[in-house]
Amino acid sequence: MQYTYKTKGTCSSAIRFEIDEEGKLKNVAFTGGCNGNLKAIGKLVEGKDAKTIAETLRGNTCGPRSTSCADQLANAIDQALGA
């Protein structure tokens, strides 16, 4: 299933992604933000277990901010999975 999550507190404004029937992340794409770094995140998490990725990325911050694009991806996954 495909999801779109509007981010809060980051340079990116949205995250689009899919979670397949096995719980694996697919086609993670950020709108805005640090293009190269966010493309890299998408490649690194492709095909990985969504719950594990959320656990790994949750709480990651960016500079003085209390969140980051990676943390927002964890929030998006949690919302998608109803956690």
PyMOL Python script that loads the backbone (N, CA, C, O; Angstrom):
from pymol import cmd

cmd.read_pdbstr("""\
ATOM      1  N   MET A   1       0.840  -1.168   0.000  1.00  0.00           N
ATOM      2  CA  MET A   1       0.000   0.000   0.000  1.00  0.00           C
ATOM      3  C   MET A   1       0.891   1.239   0.000  1.00  0.00           C
ATOM      4  O   MET A   1       1.955   1.246   0.619  1.00  0.00           O
ATOM      5  N   GLN A   2       0.449   2.290  -0.701  1.00  0.00           N
ATOM      6  CA  GLN A   2       1.222   3.526  -0.804  1.00  0.00           C
ATOM      7  C   GLN A   2       0.746   4.534   0.237  1.00  0.00           C
ATOM      8  O   GLN A   2      -0.450   4.654   0.503  1.00  0.00           O
ATOM      9  N   TYR A   3       1.706   5.257   0.823  1.00  0.00           N
ATOM     10  CA  TYR A   3       1.422   6.255   1.854  1.00  0.00           C
ATOM     11  C   TYR A   3       2.102   7.565   1.515  1.00  0.00           C
ATOM     12  O   TYR A   3       3.147   7.583   0.865  1.00  0.00           O
ATOM     13  N   THR A   4       1.504   8.667   1.960  1.00  0.00           N
ATOM     14  CA  THR A   4       2.128   9.983   1.895  1.00  0.00           C
ATOM     15  C   THR A   4       2.012  10.589   3.279  1.00  0.00           C
ATOM     16  O   THR A   4       0.932  10.619   3.868  1.00  0.00           O
ATOM     17  N   TYR A   5       3.131  11.070   3.791  1.00  0.00           N
ATOM     18  CA  TYR A   5       3.190  11.648   5.128  1.00  0.00           C
ATOM     19  C   TYR A   5       3.725  13.067   5.022  1.00  0.00           C
ATOM     20  O   TYR A   5       4.789  13.286   4.444  1.00  0.00           O
ATOM     21  N   LYS A   6       3.003  14.027   5.570  1.00  0.00           N
ATOM     22  CA  LYS A   6       3.455  15.418   5.594  1.00  0.00           C
ATOM     23  C   LYS A   6       4.362  15.593   6.813  1.00  0.00           C
ATOM     24  O   LYS A   6       3.938  15.407   7.953  1.00  0.00           O
ATOM     25  N   THR A   7       5.598  15.948   6.550  1.00  0.00           N
ATOM     26  CA  THR A   7       6.588  16.064   7.618  1.00  0.00           C
ATOM     27  C   THR A   7       6.385  17.336   8.436  1.00  0.00           C
ATOM     28  O   THR A   7       5.731  18.282   7.997  1.00  0.00           O
ATOM     29  N   LYS A   8       6.961  17.332   9.631  1.00  0.00           N
ATOM     30  CA  LYS A   8       6.893  18.481  10.534  1.00  0.00           C
ATOM     31  C   LYS A   8       8.290  18.762  11.071  1.00  0.00           C
ATOM     32  O   LYS A   8       8.958  17.858  11.571  1.00  0.00           O
ATOM     33  N   GLY A   9       8.734  20.015  10.968  1.00  0.00           N
ATOM     34  CA  GLY A   9      10.007  20.413  11.546  1.00  0.00           C
ATOM     35  C   GLY A   9      11.236  20.068  10.736  1.00  0.00           C
ATOM     36  O   GLY A   9      12.345  20.079  11.269  1.00  0.00           O
ATOM     37  N   THR A  10      11.066  19.759   9.448  1.00  0.00           N
ATOM     38  CA  THR A  10      12.201  19.410   8.595  1.00  0.00           C
ATOM     39  C   THR A  10      12.177  20.211   7.300  1.00  0.00           C
ATOM     40  O   THR A  10      11.171  20.836   6.961  1.00  0.00           O
ATOM     41  N   CYS A  11      13.283  20.186   6.590  1.00  0.00           N
ATOM     42  CA  CYS A  11      13.358  20.854   5.286  1.00  0.00           C
ATOM     43  C   CYS A  11      12.492  20.150   4.245  1.00  0.00           C
ATOM     44  O   CYS A  11      11.927  20.796   3.362  1.00  0.00           O
ATOM     45  N   SER A  12      12.391  18.837   4.348  1.00  0.00           N
ATOM     46  CA  SER A  12      11.498  18.119   3.428  1.00  0.00           C
ATOM     47  C   SER A  12      10.058  18.373   3.863  1.00  0.00           C
ATOM     48  O   SER A  12       9.782  18.585   5.044  1.00  0.00           O
ATOM     49  N   SER A  13       9.155  18.349   2.903  1.00  0.00           N
ATOM     50  CA  SER A  13       7.754  18.643   3.215  1.00  0.00           C
ATOM     51  C   SER A  13       6.865  17.403   3.215  1.00  0.00           C
ATOM     52  O   SER A  13       5.760  17.431   3.756  1.00  0.00           O
ATOM     53  N   ALA A  14       7.337  16.326   2.615  1.00  0.00           N
ATOM     54  CA  ALA A  14       6.526  15.107   2.556  1.00  0.00           C
ATOM     55  C   ALA A  14       7.411  13.901   2.266  1.00  0.00           C
ATOM     56  O   ALA A  14       8.514  14.019   1.733  1.00  0.00           O
ATOM     57  N   ILE A  15       6.882  12.736   2.638  1.00  0.00           N
ATOM     58  CA  ILE A  15       7.542  11.468   2.337  1.00  0.00           C
ATOM     59  C   ILE A  15       6.507  10.551   1.709  1.00  0.00           C
ATOM     60  O   ILE A  15       5.416  10.376   2.251  1.00  0.00           O
ATOM     61  N   ARG A  16       6.847   9.964   0.563  1.00  0.00           N
ATOM     62  CA  ARG A  16       5.994   8.965  -0.080  1.00  0.00           C
ATOM     63  C   ARG A  16       6.707   7.627   0.006  1.00  0.00           C
ATOM     64  O   ARG A  16       7.920   7.548  -0.187  1.00  0.00           O
ATOM     65  N   PHE A  17       5.956   6.583   0.294  1.00  0.00           N
ATOM     66  CA  PHE A  17       6.562   5.259   0.402  1.00  0.00           C
ATOM     67  C   PHE A  17       5.481   4.197   0.313  1.00  0.00           C
ATOM     68  O   PHE A  17       4.289   4.490   0.410  1.00  0.00           O
ATOM     69  N   GLU A  18       5.916   2.968   0.128  1.00  0.00           N
ATOM     70  CA  GLU A  18       5.018   1.828   0.117  1.00  0.00           C
ATOM     71  C   GLU A  18       5.499   0.825   1.154  1.00  0.00           C
ATOM     72  O   GLU A  18       6.692   0.739   1.448  1.00  0.00           O
ATOM     73  N   ILE A  19       4.562   0.072   1.701  1.00  0.00           N
ATOM     74  CA  ILE A  19       4.875  -1.072   2.544  1.00  0.00           C
ATOM     75  C   ILE A  19       4.179  -2.259   1.898  1.00  0.00           C
ATOM     76  O   ILE A  19       2.956  -2.281   1.765  1.00  0.00           O
ATOM     77  N   ASP A  20       4.978  -3.249   1.498  1.00  0.00           N
ATOM     78  CA  ASP A  20       4.384  -4.389   0.804  1.00  0.00           C
ATOM     79  C   ASP A  20       3.733  -5.360   1.791  1.00  0.00           C
ATOM     80  O   ASP A  20       3.747  -5.136   3.001  1.00  0.00           O
ATOM     81  N   GLU A  21       3.171  -6.427   1.260  1.00  0.00           N
ATOM     82  CA  GLU A  21       2.429  -7.395   2.073  1.00  0.00           C
ATOM     83  C   GLU A  21       3.307  -8.122   3.089  1.00  0.00           C
ATOM     84  O   GLU A  21       2.800  -8.716   4.041  1.00  0.00           O
ATOM     85  N   GLU A  22       4.625  -8.073   2.884  1.00  0.00           N
ATOM     86  CA  GLU A  22       5.560  -8.697   3.820  1.00  0.00           C
ATOM     87  C   GLU A  22       6.110  -7.709   4.848  1.00  0.00           C
ATOM     88  O   GLU A  22       6.954  -8.065   5.671  1.00  0.00           O
ATOM     89  N   GLY A  23       5.621  -6.448   4.795  1.00  0.00           N
ATOM     90  CA  GLY A  23       6.087  -5.436   5.734  1.00  0.00           C
ATOM     91  C   GLY A  23       7.391  -4.768   5.347  1.00  0.00           C
ATOM     92  O   GLY A  23       8.063  -4.167   6.185  1.00  0.00           O
ATOM     93  N   LYS A  24       7.752  -4.874   4.060  1.00  0.00           N
ATOM     94  CA  LYS A  24       9.001  -4.294   3.566  1.00  0.00           C
ATOM     95  C   LYS A  24       8.751  -2.930   2.933  1.00  0.00           C
ATOM     96  O   LYS A  24       7.727  -2.713   2.284  1.00  0.00           O
ATOM     97  N   LEU A  25       9.705  -2.005   3.130  1.00  0.00           N
ATOM     98  CA  LEU A  25       9.611  -0.664   2.546  1.00  0.00           C
ATOM     99  C   LEU A  25       9.985  -0.693   1.071  1.00  0.00           C
ATOM    100  O   LEU A  25      10.895  -1.412   0.657  1.00  0.00           O
ATOM    101  N   LYS A  26       9.274   0.092   0.299  1.00  0.00           N
ATOM    102  CA  LYS A  26       9.524   0.204  -1.137  1.00  0.00           C
ATOM    103  C   LYS A  26       9.342   1.656  -1.562  1.00  0.00           C
ATOM    104  O   LYS A  26       8.515   2.375  -1.001  1.00  0.00           O
ATOM    105  N   ASN A  27      10.108   2.077  -2.539  1.00  0.00           N
ATOM    106  CA  ASN A  27       9.934   3.365  -3.217  1.00  0.00           C
ATOM    107  C   ASN A  27       9.830   4.551  -2.267  1.00  0.00           C
ATOM    108  O   ASN A  27       8.929   5.379  -2.403  1.00  0.00           O
ATOM    109  N   VAL A  28      10.746   4.639  -1.307  1.00  0.00           N
ATOM    110  CA  VAL A  28      10.758   5.767  -0.371  1.00  0.00           C
ATOM    111  C   VAL A  28      11.289   6.995  -1.106  1.00  0.00           C
ATOM    112  O   VAL A  28      12.373   6.953  -1.688  1.00  0.00           O
ATOM    113  N   ALA A  29      10.522   8.091  -1.079  1.00  0.00           N
ATOM    114  CA  ALA A  29      10.919   9.326  -1.755  1.00  0.00           C
ATOM    115  C   ALA A  29      10.498  10.524  -0.905  1.00  0.00           C
ATOM    116  O   ALA A  29       9.365  10.606  -0.431  1.00  0.00           O
ATOM    117  N   PHE A  30      11.431  11.440  -0.727  1.00  0.00           N
ATOM    118  CA  PHE A  30      11.185  12.660   0.035  1.00  0.00           C
ATOM    119  C   PHE A  30      10.940  13.812  -0.929  1.00  0.00           C
ATOM    120  O   PHE A  30      11.526  13.853  -2.011  1.00  0.00           O
ATOM    121  N   THR A  31      10.075  14.749  -0.544  1.00  0.00           N
ATOM    122  CA  THR A  31       9.853  15.977  -1.301  1.00  0.00           C
ATOM    123  C   THR A  31      10.605  17.086  -0.590  1.00  0.00           C
ATOM    124  O   THR A  31      10.346  17.362   0.581  1.00  0.00           O
ATOM    125  N   GLY A  32      11.538  17.725  -1.290  1.00  0.00           N
ATOM    126  CA  GLY A  32      12.354  18.776  -0.683  1.00  0.00           C
ATOM    127  C   GLY A  32      13.453  18.175   0.170  1.00  0.00           C
ATOM    128  O   GLY A  32      13.681  16.965   0.153  1.00  0.00           O
ATOM    129  N   GLY A  33      14.134  19.039   0.920  1.00  0.00           N
ATOM    130  CA  GLY A  33      15.200  18.572   1.797  1.00  0.00           C
ATOM    131  C   GLY A  33      16.513  18.401   1.070  1.00  0.00           C
ATOM    132  O   GLY A  33      16.666  18.858  -0.063  1.00  0.00           O
ATOM    133  N   CYS A  34      17.455  17.748   1.711  1.00  0.00           N
ATOM    134  CA  CYS A  34      18.800  17.520   1.178  1.00  0.00           C
ATOM    135  C   CYS A  34      18.747  16.366   0.176  1.00  0.00           C
ATOM    136  O   CYS A  34      18.797  15.197   0.560  1.00  0.00           O
ATOM    137  N   ASN A  35      18.647  16.695  -1.072  1.00  0.00           N
ATOM    138  CA  ASN A  35      18.369  15.733  -2.134  1.00  0.00           C
ATOM    139  C   ASN A  35      19.252  14.493  -2.090  1.00  0.00           C
ATOM    140  O   ASN A  35      18.738  13.374  -2.085  1.00  0.00           O
ATOM    141  N   GLY A  36      20.565  14.669  -2.057  1.00  0.00           N
ATOM    142  CA  GLY A  36      21.475  13.517  -2.088  1.00  0.00           C
ATOM    143  C   GLY A  36      21.321  12.626  -0.866  1.00  0.00           C
ATOM    144  O   GLY A  36      21.243  11.404  -0.992  1.00  0.00           O
ATOM    145  N   ASN A  37      21.277  13.231   0.314  1.00  0.00           N
ATOM    146  CA  ASN A  37      21.145  12.450   1.543  1.00  0.00           C
ATOM    147  C   ASN A  37      19.822  11.698   1.586  1.00  0.00           C
ATOM    148  O   ASN A  37      19.777  10.545   2.016  1.00  0.00           O
ATOM    149  N   LEU A  38      18.754  12.336   1.146  1.00  0.00           N
ATOM    150  CA  LEU A  38      17.442  11.694   1.218  1.00  0.00           C
ATOM    151  C   LEU A  38      17.291  10.602   0.170  1.00  0.00           C
ATOM    152  O   LEU A  38      16.595   9.615   0.404  1.00  0.00           O
ATOM    153  N   LYS A  39      17.930  10.765  -0.974  1.00  0.00           N
ATOM    154  CA  LYS A  39      17.954   9.667  -1.948  1.00  0.00           C
ATOM    155  C   LYS A  39      18.701   8.476  -1.353  1.00  0.00           C
ATOM    156  O   LYS A  39      18.309   7.326  -1.546  1.00  0.00           O
ATOM    157  N   ALA A  40      19.784   8.766  -0.627  1.00  0.00           N
ATOM    158  CA  ALA A  40      20.577   7.701  -0.007  1.00  0.00           C
ATOM    159  C   ALA A  40      19.750   6.956   1.038  1.00  0.00           C
ATOM    160  O   ALA A  40      19.798   5.728   1.102  1.00  0.00           O
ATOM    161  N   ILE A  41      18.993   7.685   1.854  1.00  0.00           N
ATOM    162  CA  ILE A  41      18.130   7.023   2.836  1.00  0.00           C
ATOM    163  C   ILE A  41      17.177   6.075   2.125  1.00  0.00           C
ATOM    164  O   ILE A  41      17.008   4.929   2.542  1.00  0.00           O
ATOM    165  N   GLY A  42      16.552   6.551   1.050  1.00  0.00           N
ATOM    166  CA  GLY A  42      15.637   5.709   0.287  1.00  0.00           C
ATOM    167  C   GLY A  42      16.291   4.427  -0.205  1.00  0.00           C
ATOM    168  O   GLY A  42      15.691   3.353  -0.149  1.00  0.00           O
ATOM    169  N   LYS A  43      17.520   4.543  -0.688  1.00  0.00           N
ATOM    170  CA  LYS A  43      18.239   3.359  -1.175  1.00  0.00           C
ATOM    171  C   LYS A  43      18.604   2.422  -0.028  1.00  0.00           C
ATOM    172  O   LYS A  43      18.518   1.202  -0.167  1.00  0.00           O
ATOM    173  N   LEU A  44      19.007   2.989   1.093  1.00  0.00           N
ATOM    174  CA  LEU A  44      19.425   2.165   2.236  1.00  0.00           C
ATOM    175  C   LEU A  44      18.279   1.385   2.865  1.00  0.00           C
ATOM    176  O   LEU A  44      18.487   0.287   3.383  1.00  0.00           O
ATOM    177  N   VAL A  45      17.070   1.941   2.825  1.00  0.00           N
ATOM    178  CA  VAL A  45      15.936   1.268   3.475  1.00  0.00           C
ATOM    179  C   VAL A  45      15.127   0.402   2.512  1.00  0.00           C
ATOM    180  O   VAL A  45      14.263  -0.356   2.951  1.00  0.00           O
ATOM    181  N   GLU A  46      15.386   0.499   1.228  1.00  0.00           N
ATOM    182  CA  GLU A  46      14.635  -0.256   0.217  1.00  0.00           C
ATOM    183  C   GLU A  46      14.674  -1.756   0.509  1.00  0.00           C
ATOM    184  O   GLU A  46      15.744  -2.351   0.642  1.00  0.00           O
ATOM    185  N   GLY A  47      13.490  -2.348   0.605  1.00  0.00           N
ATOM    186  CA  GLY A  47      13.376  -3.786   0.805  1.00  0.00           C
ATOM    187  C   GLY A  47      13.585  -4.244   2.238  1.00  0.00           C
ATOM    188  O   GLY A  47      13.543  -5.442   2.516  1.00  0.00           O
ATOM    189  N   LYS A  48      13.809  -3.307   3.151  1.00  0.00           N
ATOM    190  CA  LYS A  48      14.047  -3.646   4.553  1.00  0.00           C
ATOM    191  C   LYS A  48      12.723  -3.662   5.330  1.00  0.00           C
ATOM    192  O   LYS A  48      11.740  -3.052   4.910  1.00  0.00           O
ATOM    193  N   ASP A  49      12.713  -4.359   6.451  1.00  0.00           N
ATOM    194  CA  ASP A  49      11.531  -4.447   7.296  1.00  0.00           C
ATOM    195  C   ASP A  49      11.169  -3.067   7.846  1.00  0.00           C
ATOM    196  O   ASP A  49      12.001  -2.405   8.467  1.00  0.00           O
ATOM    197  N   ALA A  50       9.936  -2.640   7.618  1.00  0.00           N
ATOM    198  CA  ALA A  50       9.490  -1.299   7.997  1.00  0.00           C
ATOM    199  C   ALA A  50       9.603  -1.069   9.501  1.00  0.00           C
ATOM    200  O   ALA A  50      10.062  -0.007   9.921  1.00  0.00           O
ATOM    201  N   LYS A  51       9.198  -2.028  10.314  1.00  0.00           N
ATOM    202  CA  LYS A  51       9.259  -1.865  11.773  1.00  0.00           C
ATOM    203  C   LYS A  51      10.698  -1.688  12.243  1.00  0.00           C
ATOM    204  O   LYS A  51      10.975  -0.842  13.094  1.00  0.00           O
ATOM    205  N   THR A  52      11.603  -2.474  11.700  1.00  0.00           N
ATOM    206  CA  THR A  52      13.013  -2.382  12.074  1.00  0.00           C
ATOM    207  C   THR A  52      13.588  -1.028  11.687  1.00  0.00           C
ATOM    208  O   THR A  52      14.336  -0.429  12.460  1.00  0.00           O
ATOM    209  N   ILE A  53      13.250  -0.547  10.512  1.00  0.00           N
ATOM    210  CA  ILE A  53      13.742   0.758  10.063  1.00  0.00           C
ATOM    211  C   ILE A  53      13.204   1.851  10.976  1.00  0.00           C
ATOM    212  O   ILE A  53      13.956   2.749  11.354  1.00  0.00           O
ATOM    213  N   ALA A  54      11.930   1.802  11.339  1.00  0.00           N
ATOM    214  CA  ALA A  54      11.354   2.811  12.231  1.00  0.00           C
ATOM    215  C   ALA A  54      12.079   2.809  13.573  1.00  0.00           C
ATOM    216  O   ALA A  54      12.387   3.873  14.110  1.00  0.00           O
ATOM    217  N   GLU A  55      12.352   1.640  14.113  1.00  0.00           N
ATOM    218  CA  GLU A  55      13.070   1.535  15.395  1.00  0.00           C
ATOM    219  C   GLU A  55      14.473   2.123  15.285  1.00  0.00           C
ATOM    220  O   GLU A  55      14.943   2.790  16.207  1.00  0.00           O
ATOM    221  N   THR A  56      15.130   1.880  14.176  1.00  0.00           N
ATOM    222  CA  THR A  56      16.493   2.353  13.973  1.00  0.00           C
ATOM    223  C   THR A  56      16.557   3.869  13.822  1.00  0.00           C
ATOM    224  O   THR A  56      17.450   4.507  14.379  1.00  0.00           O
ATOM    225  N   LEU A  57      15.627   4.449  13.079  1.00  0.00           N
ATOM    226  CA  LEU A  57      15.681   5.878  12.758  1.00  0.00           C
ATOM    227  C   LEU A  57      15.002   6.778  13.791  1.00  0.00           C
ATOM    228  O   LEU A  57      15.282   7.975  13.843  1.00  0.00           O
ATOM    229  N   ARG A  58      14.131   6.227  14.598  1.00  0.00           N
ATOM    230  CA  ARG A  58      13.372   7.019  15.567  1.00  0.00           C
ATOM    231  C   ARG A  58      14.315   7.760  16.519  1.00  0.00           C
ATOM    232  O   ARG A  58      15.239   7.169  17.078  1.00  0.00           O
ATOM    233  N   GLY A  59      14.067   9.064  16.693  1.00  0.00           N
ATOM    234  CA  GLY A  59      14.838   9.872  17.625  1.00  0.00           C
ATOM    235  C   GLY A  59      16.062  10.544  17.029  1.00  0.00           C
ATOM    236  O   GLY A  59      16.732  11.316  17.715  1.00  0.00           O
ATOM    237  N   ASN A  60      16.373  10.268  15.765  1.00  0.00           N
ATOM    238  CA  ASN A  60      17.497  10.917  15.107  1.00  0.00           C
ATOM    239  C   ASN A  60      17.182  12.406  14.926  1.00  0.00           C
ATOM    240  O   ASN A  60      16.089  12.757  14.481  1.00  0.00           O
ATOM    241  N   THR A  61      18.130  13.277  15.266  1.00  0.00           N
ATOM    242  CA  THR A  61      17.891  14.719  15.142  1.00  0.00           C
ATOM    243  C   THR A  61      18.789  15.324  14.069  1.00  0.00           C
ATOM    244  O   THR A  61      19.737  14.693  13.601  1.00  0.00           O
ATOM    245  N   CYS A  62      18.472  16.549  13.694  1.00  0.00           N
ATOM    246  CA  CYS A  62      19.236  17.287  12.683  1.00  0.00           C
ATOM    247  C   CYS A  62      19.631  18.635  13.286  1.00  0.00           C
ATOM    248  O   CYS A  62      18.785  19.512  13.463  1.00  0.00           O
ATOM    249  N   GLY A  63      20.910  18.797  13.597  1.00  0.00           N
ATOM    250  CA  GLY A  63      21.379  20.045  14.206  1.00  0.00           C
ATOM    251  C   GLY A  63      20.608  20.341  15.481  1.00  0.00           C
ATOM    252  O   GLY A  63      20.436  19.459  16.321  1.00  0.00           O
ATOM    253  N   PRO A  64      20.144  21.576  15.632  1.00  0.00           N
ATOM    254  CA  PRO A  64      19.416  21.952  16.850  1.00  0.00           C
ATOM    255  C   PRO A  64      17.945  21.502  16.858  1.00  0.00           C
ATOM    256  O   PRO A  64      17.251  21.672  17.860  1.00  0.00           O
ATOM    257  N   ARG A  65      17.482  20.941  15.762  1.00  0.00           N
ATOM    258  CA  ARG A  65      16.078  20.521  15.670  1.00  0.00           C
ATOM    259  C   ARG A  65      15.836  19.276  16.513  1.00  0.00           C
ATOM    260  O   ARG A  65      16.751  18.489  16.756  1.00  0.00           O
ATOM    261  N   SER A  66      14.604  19.112  16.950  1.00  0.00           N
ATOM    262  CA  SER A  66      14.257  17.944  17.762  1.00  0.00           C
ATOM    263  C   SER A  66      13.861  16.747  16.903  1.00  0.00           C
ATOM    264  O   SER A  66      13.470  15.706  17.430  1.00  0.00           O
ATOM    265  N   THR A  67      13.959  16.890  15.591  1.00  0.00           N
ATOM    266  CA  THR A  67      13.605  15.829  14.655  1.00  0.00           C
ATOM    267  C   THR A  67      14.548  15.884  13.456  1.00  0.00           C
ATOM    268  O   THR A  67      15.454  16.717  13.415  1.00  0.00           O
ATOM    269  N   SER A  68      14.343  15.020  12.503  1.00  0.00           N
ATOM    270  CA  SER A  68      15.111  14.992  11.260  1.00  0.00           C
ATOM    271  C   SER A  68      14.254  14.304  10.207  1.00  0.00           C
ATOM    272  O   SER A  68      13.183  13.782  10.515  1.00  0.00           O
ATOM    273  N   CYS A  69      14.718  14.303   8.987  1.00  0.00           N
ATOM    274  CA  CYS A  69      13.980  13.594   7.941  1.00  0.00           C
ATOM    275  C   CYS A  69      13.917  12.097   8.243  1.00  0.00           C
ATOM    276  O   CYS A  69      12.901  11.453   7.980  1.00  0.00           O
ATOM    277  N   ALA A  70      15.001  11.541   8.794  1.00  0.00           N
ATOM    278  CA  ALA A  70      14.999  10.123   9.159  1.00  0.00           C
ATOM    279  C   ALA A  70      13.990   9.858  10.276  1.00  0.00           C
ATOM    280  O   ALA A  70      13.251   8.875  10.222  1.00  0.00           O
ATOM    281  N   ASP A  71      13.956  10.724  11.280  1.00  0.00           N
ATOM    282  CA  ASP A  71      12.992  10.596  12.378  1.00  0.00           C
ATOM    283  C   ASP A  71      11.568  10.729  11.847  1.00  0.00           C
ATOM    284  O   ASP A  71      10.670  10.019  12.299  1.00  0.00           O
ATOM    285  N   GLN A  72      11.360  11.622  10.906  1.00  0.00           N
ATOM    286  CA  GLN A  72      10.038  11.784  10.311  1.00  0.00           C
ATOM    287  C   GLN A  72       9.635  10.538   9.522  1.00  0.00           C
ATOM    288  O   GLN A  72       8.457  10.181   9.493  1.00  0.00           O
ATOM    289  N   LEU A  73      10.596   9.875   8.883  1.00  0.00           N
ATOM    290  CA  LEU A  73      10.285   8.614   8.210  1.00  0.00           C
ATOM    291  C   LEU A  73       9.836   7.577   9.237  1.00  0.00           C
ATOM    292  O   LEU A  73       8.896   6.823   8.987  1.00  0.00           O
ATOM    293  N   ALA A  74      10.501   7.536  10.387  1.00  0.00           N
ATOM    294  CA  ALA A  74      10.077   6.611  11.448  1.00  0.00           C
ATOM    295  C   ALA A  74       8.645   6.922  11.876  1.00  0.00           C
ATOM    296  O   ALA A  74       7.839   6.008  12.046  1.00  0.00           O
ATOM    297  N   ASN A  75       8.324   8.201  12.051  1.00  0.00           N
ATOM    298  CA  ASN A  75       6.962   8.608  12.418  1.00  0.00           C
ATOM    299  C   ASN A  75       5.963   8.195  11.333  1.00  0.00           C
ATOM    300  O   ASN A  75       4.866   7.723  11.631  1.00  0.00           O
ATOM    301  N   ALA A  76       6.359   8.380  10.077  1.00  0.00           N
ATOM    302  CA  ALA A  76       5.480   8.014   8.964  1.00  0.00           C
ATOM    303  C   ALA A  76       5.198   6.524   8.936  1.00  0.00           C
ATOM    304  O   ALA A  76       4.063   6.105   8.711  1.00  0.00           O
ATOM    305  N   ILE A  77       6.232   5.725   9.165  1.00  0.00           N
ATOM    306  CA  ILE A  77       6.064   4.265   9.200  1.00  0.00           C
ATOM    307  C   ILE A  77       5.148   3.874  10.359  1.00  0.00           C
ATOM    308  O   ILE A  77       4.235   3.065  10.193  1.00  0.00           O
ATOM    309  N   ASP A  78       5.403   4.460  11.542  1.00  0.00           N
ATOM    310  CA  ASP A  78       4.549   4.172  12.702  1.00  0.00           C
ATOM    311  C   ASP A  78       3.092   4.471  12.388  1.00  0.00           C
ATOM    312  O   ASP A  78       2.210   3.673  12.703  1.00  0.00           O
ATOM    313  N   GLN A  79       2.839   5.616  11.770  1.00  0.00           N
ATOM    314  CA  GLN A  79       1.462   5.982  11.422  1.00  0.00           C
ATOM    315  C   GLN A  79       0.872   4.999  10.434  1.00  0.00           C
ATOM    316  O   GLN A  79      -0.276   4.580  10.582  1.00  0.00           O
ATOM    317  N   ALA A  80       1.640   4.629   9.432  1.00  0.00           N
ATOM    318  CA  ALA A  80       1.155   3.694   8.413  1.00  0.00           C
ATOM    319  C   ALA A  80       0.818   2.318   9.013  1.00  0.00           C
ATOM    320  O   ALA A  80      -0.138   1.659   8.604  1.00  0.00           O
ATOM    321  N   LEU A  81       1.629   1.913   9.988  1.00  0.00           N
ATOM    322  CA  LEU A  81       1.421   0.601  10.604  1.00  0.00           C
ATOM    323  C   LEU A  81       0.449   0.653  11.771  1.00  0.00           C
ATOM    324  O   LEU A  81       0.126  -0.377  12.362  1.00  0.00           O
ATOM    325  N   GLY A  82      -0.016   1.849  12.101  1.00  0.00           N
ATOM    326  CA  GLY A  82      -0.964   1.987  13.192  1.00  0.00           C
ATOM    327  C   GLY A  82      -0.328   1.786  14.559  1.00  0.00           C
ATOM    328  O   GLY A  82      -0.993   1.398  15.520  1.00  0.00           O
ATOM    329  N   ALA A  83       0.973   2.057  14.630  1.00  0.00           N
ATOM    330  CA  ALA A  83       1.698   1.865  15.918  1.00  0.00           C
ATOM    331  C   ALA A  83       1.452   3.003  16.876  1.00  0.00           C
ATOM    332  O   ALA A  83       1.980   2.999  17.988  1.00  0.00           O
TER     333      ALA A  83
END
""", "prot")
cmd.dss("prot")
cmd.show_as("cartoon", "prot")
cmd.util.cbc("prot")
cmd.orient("prot")
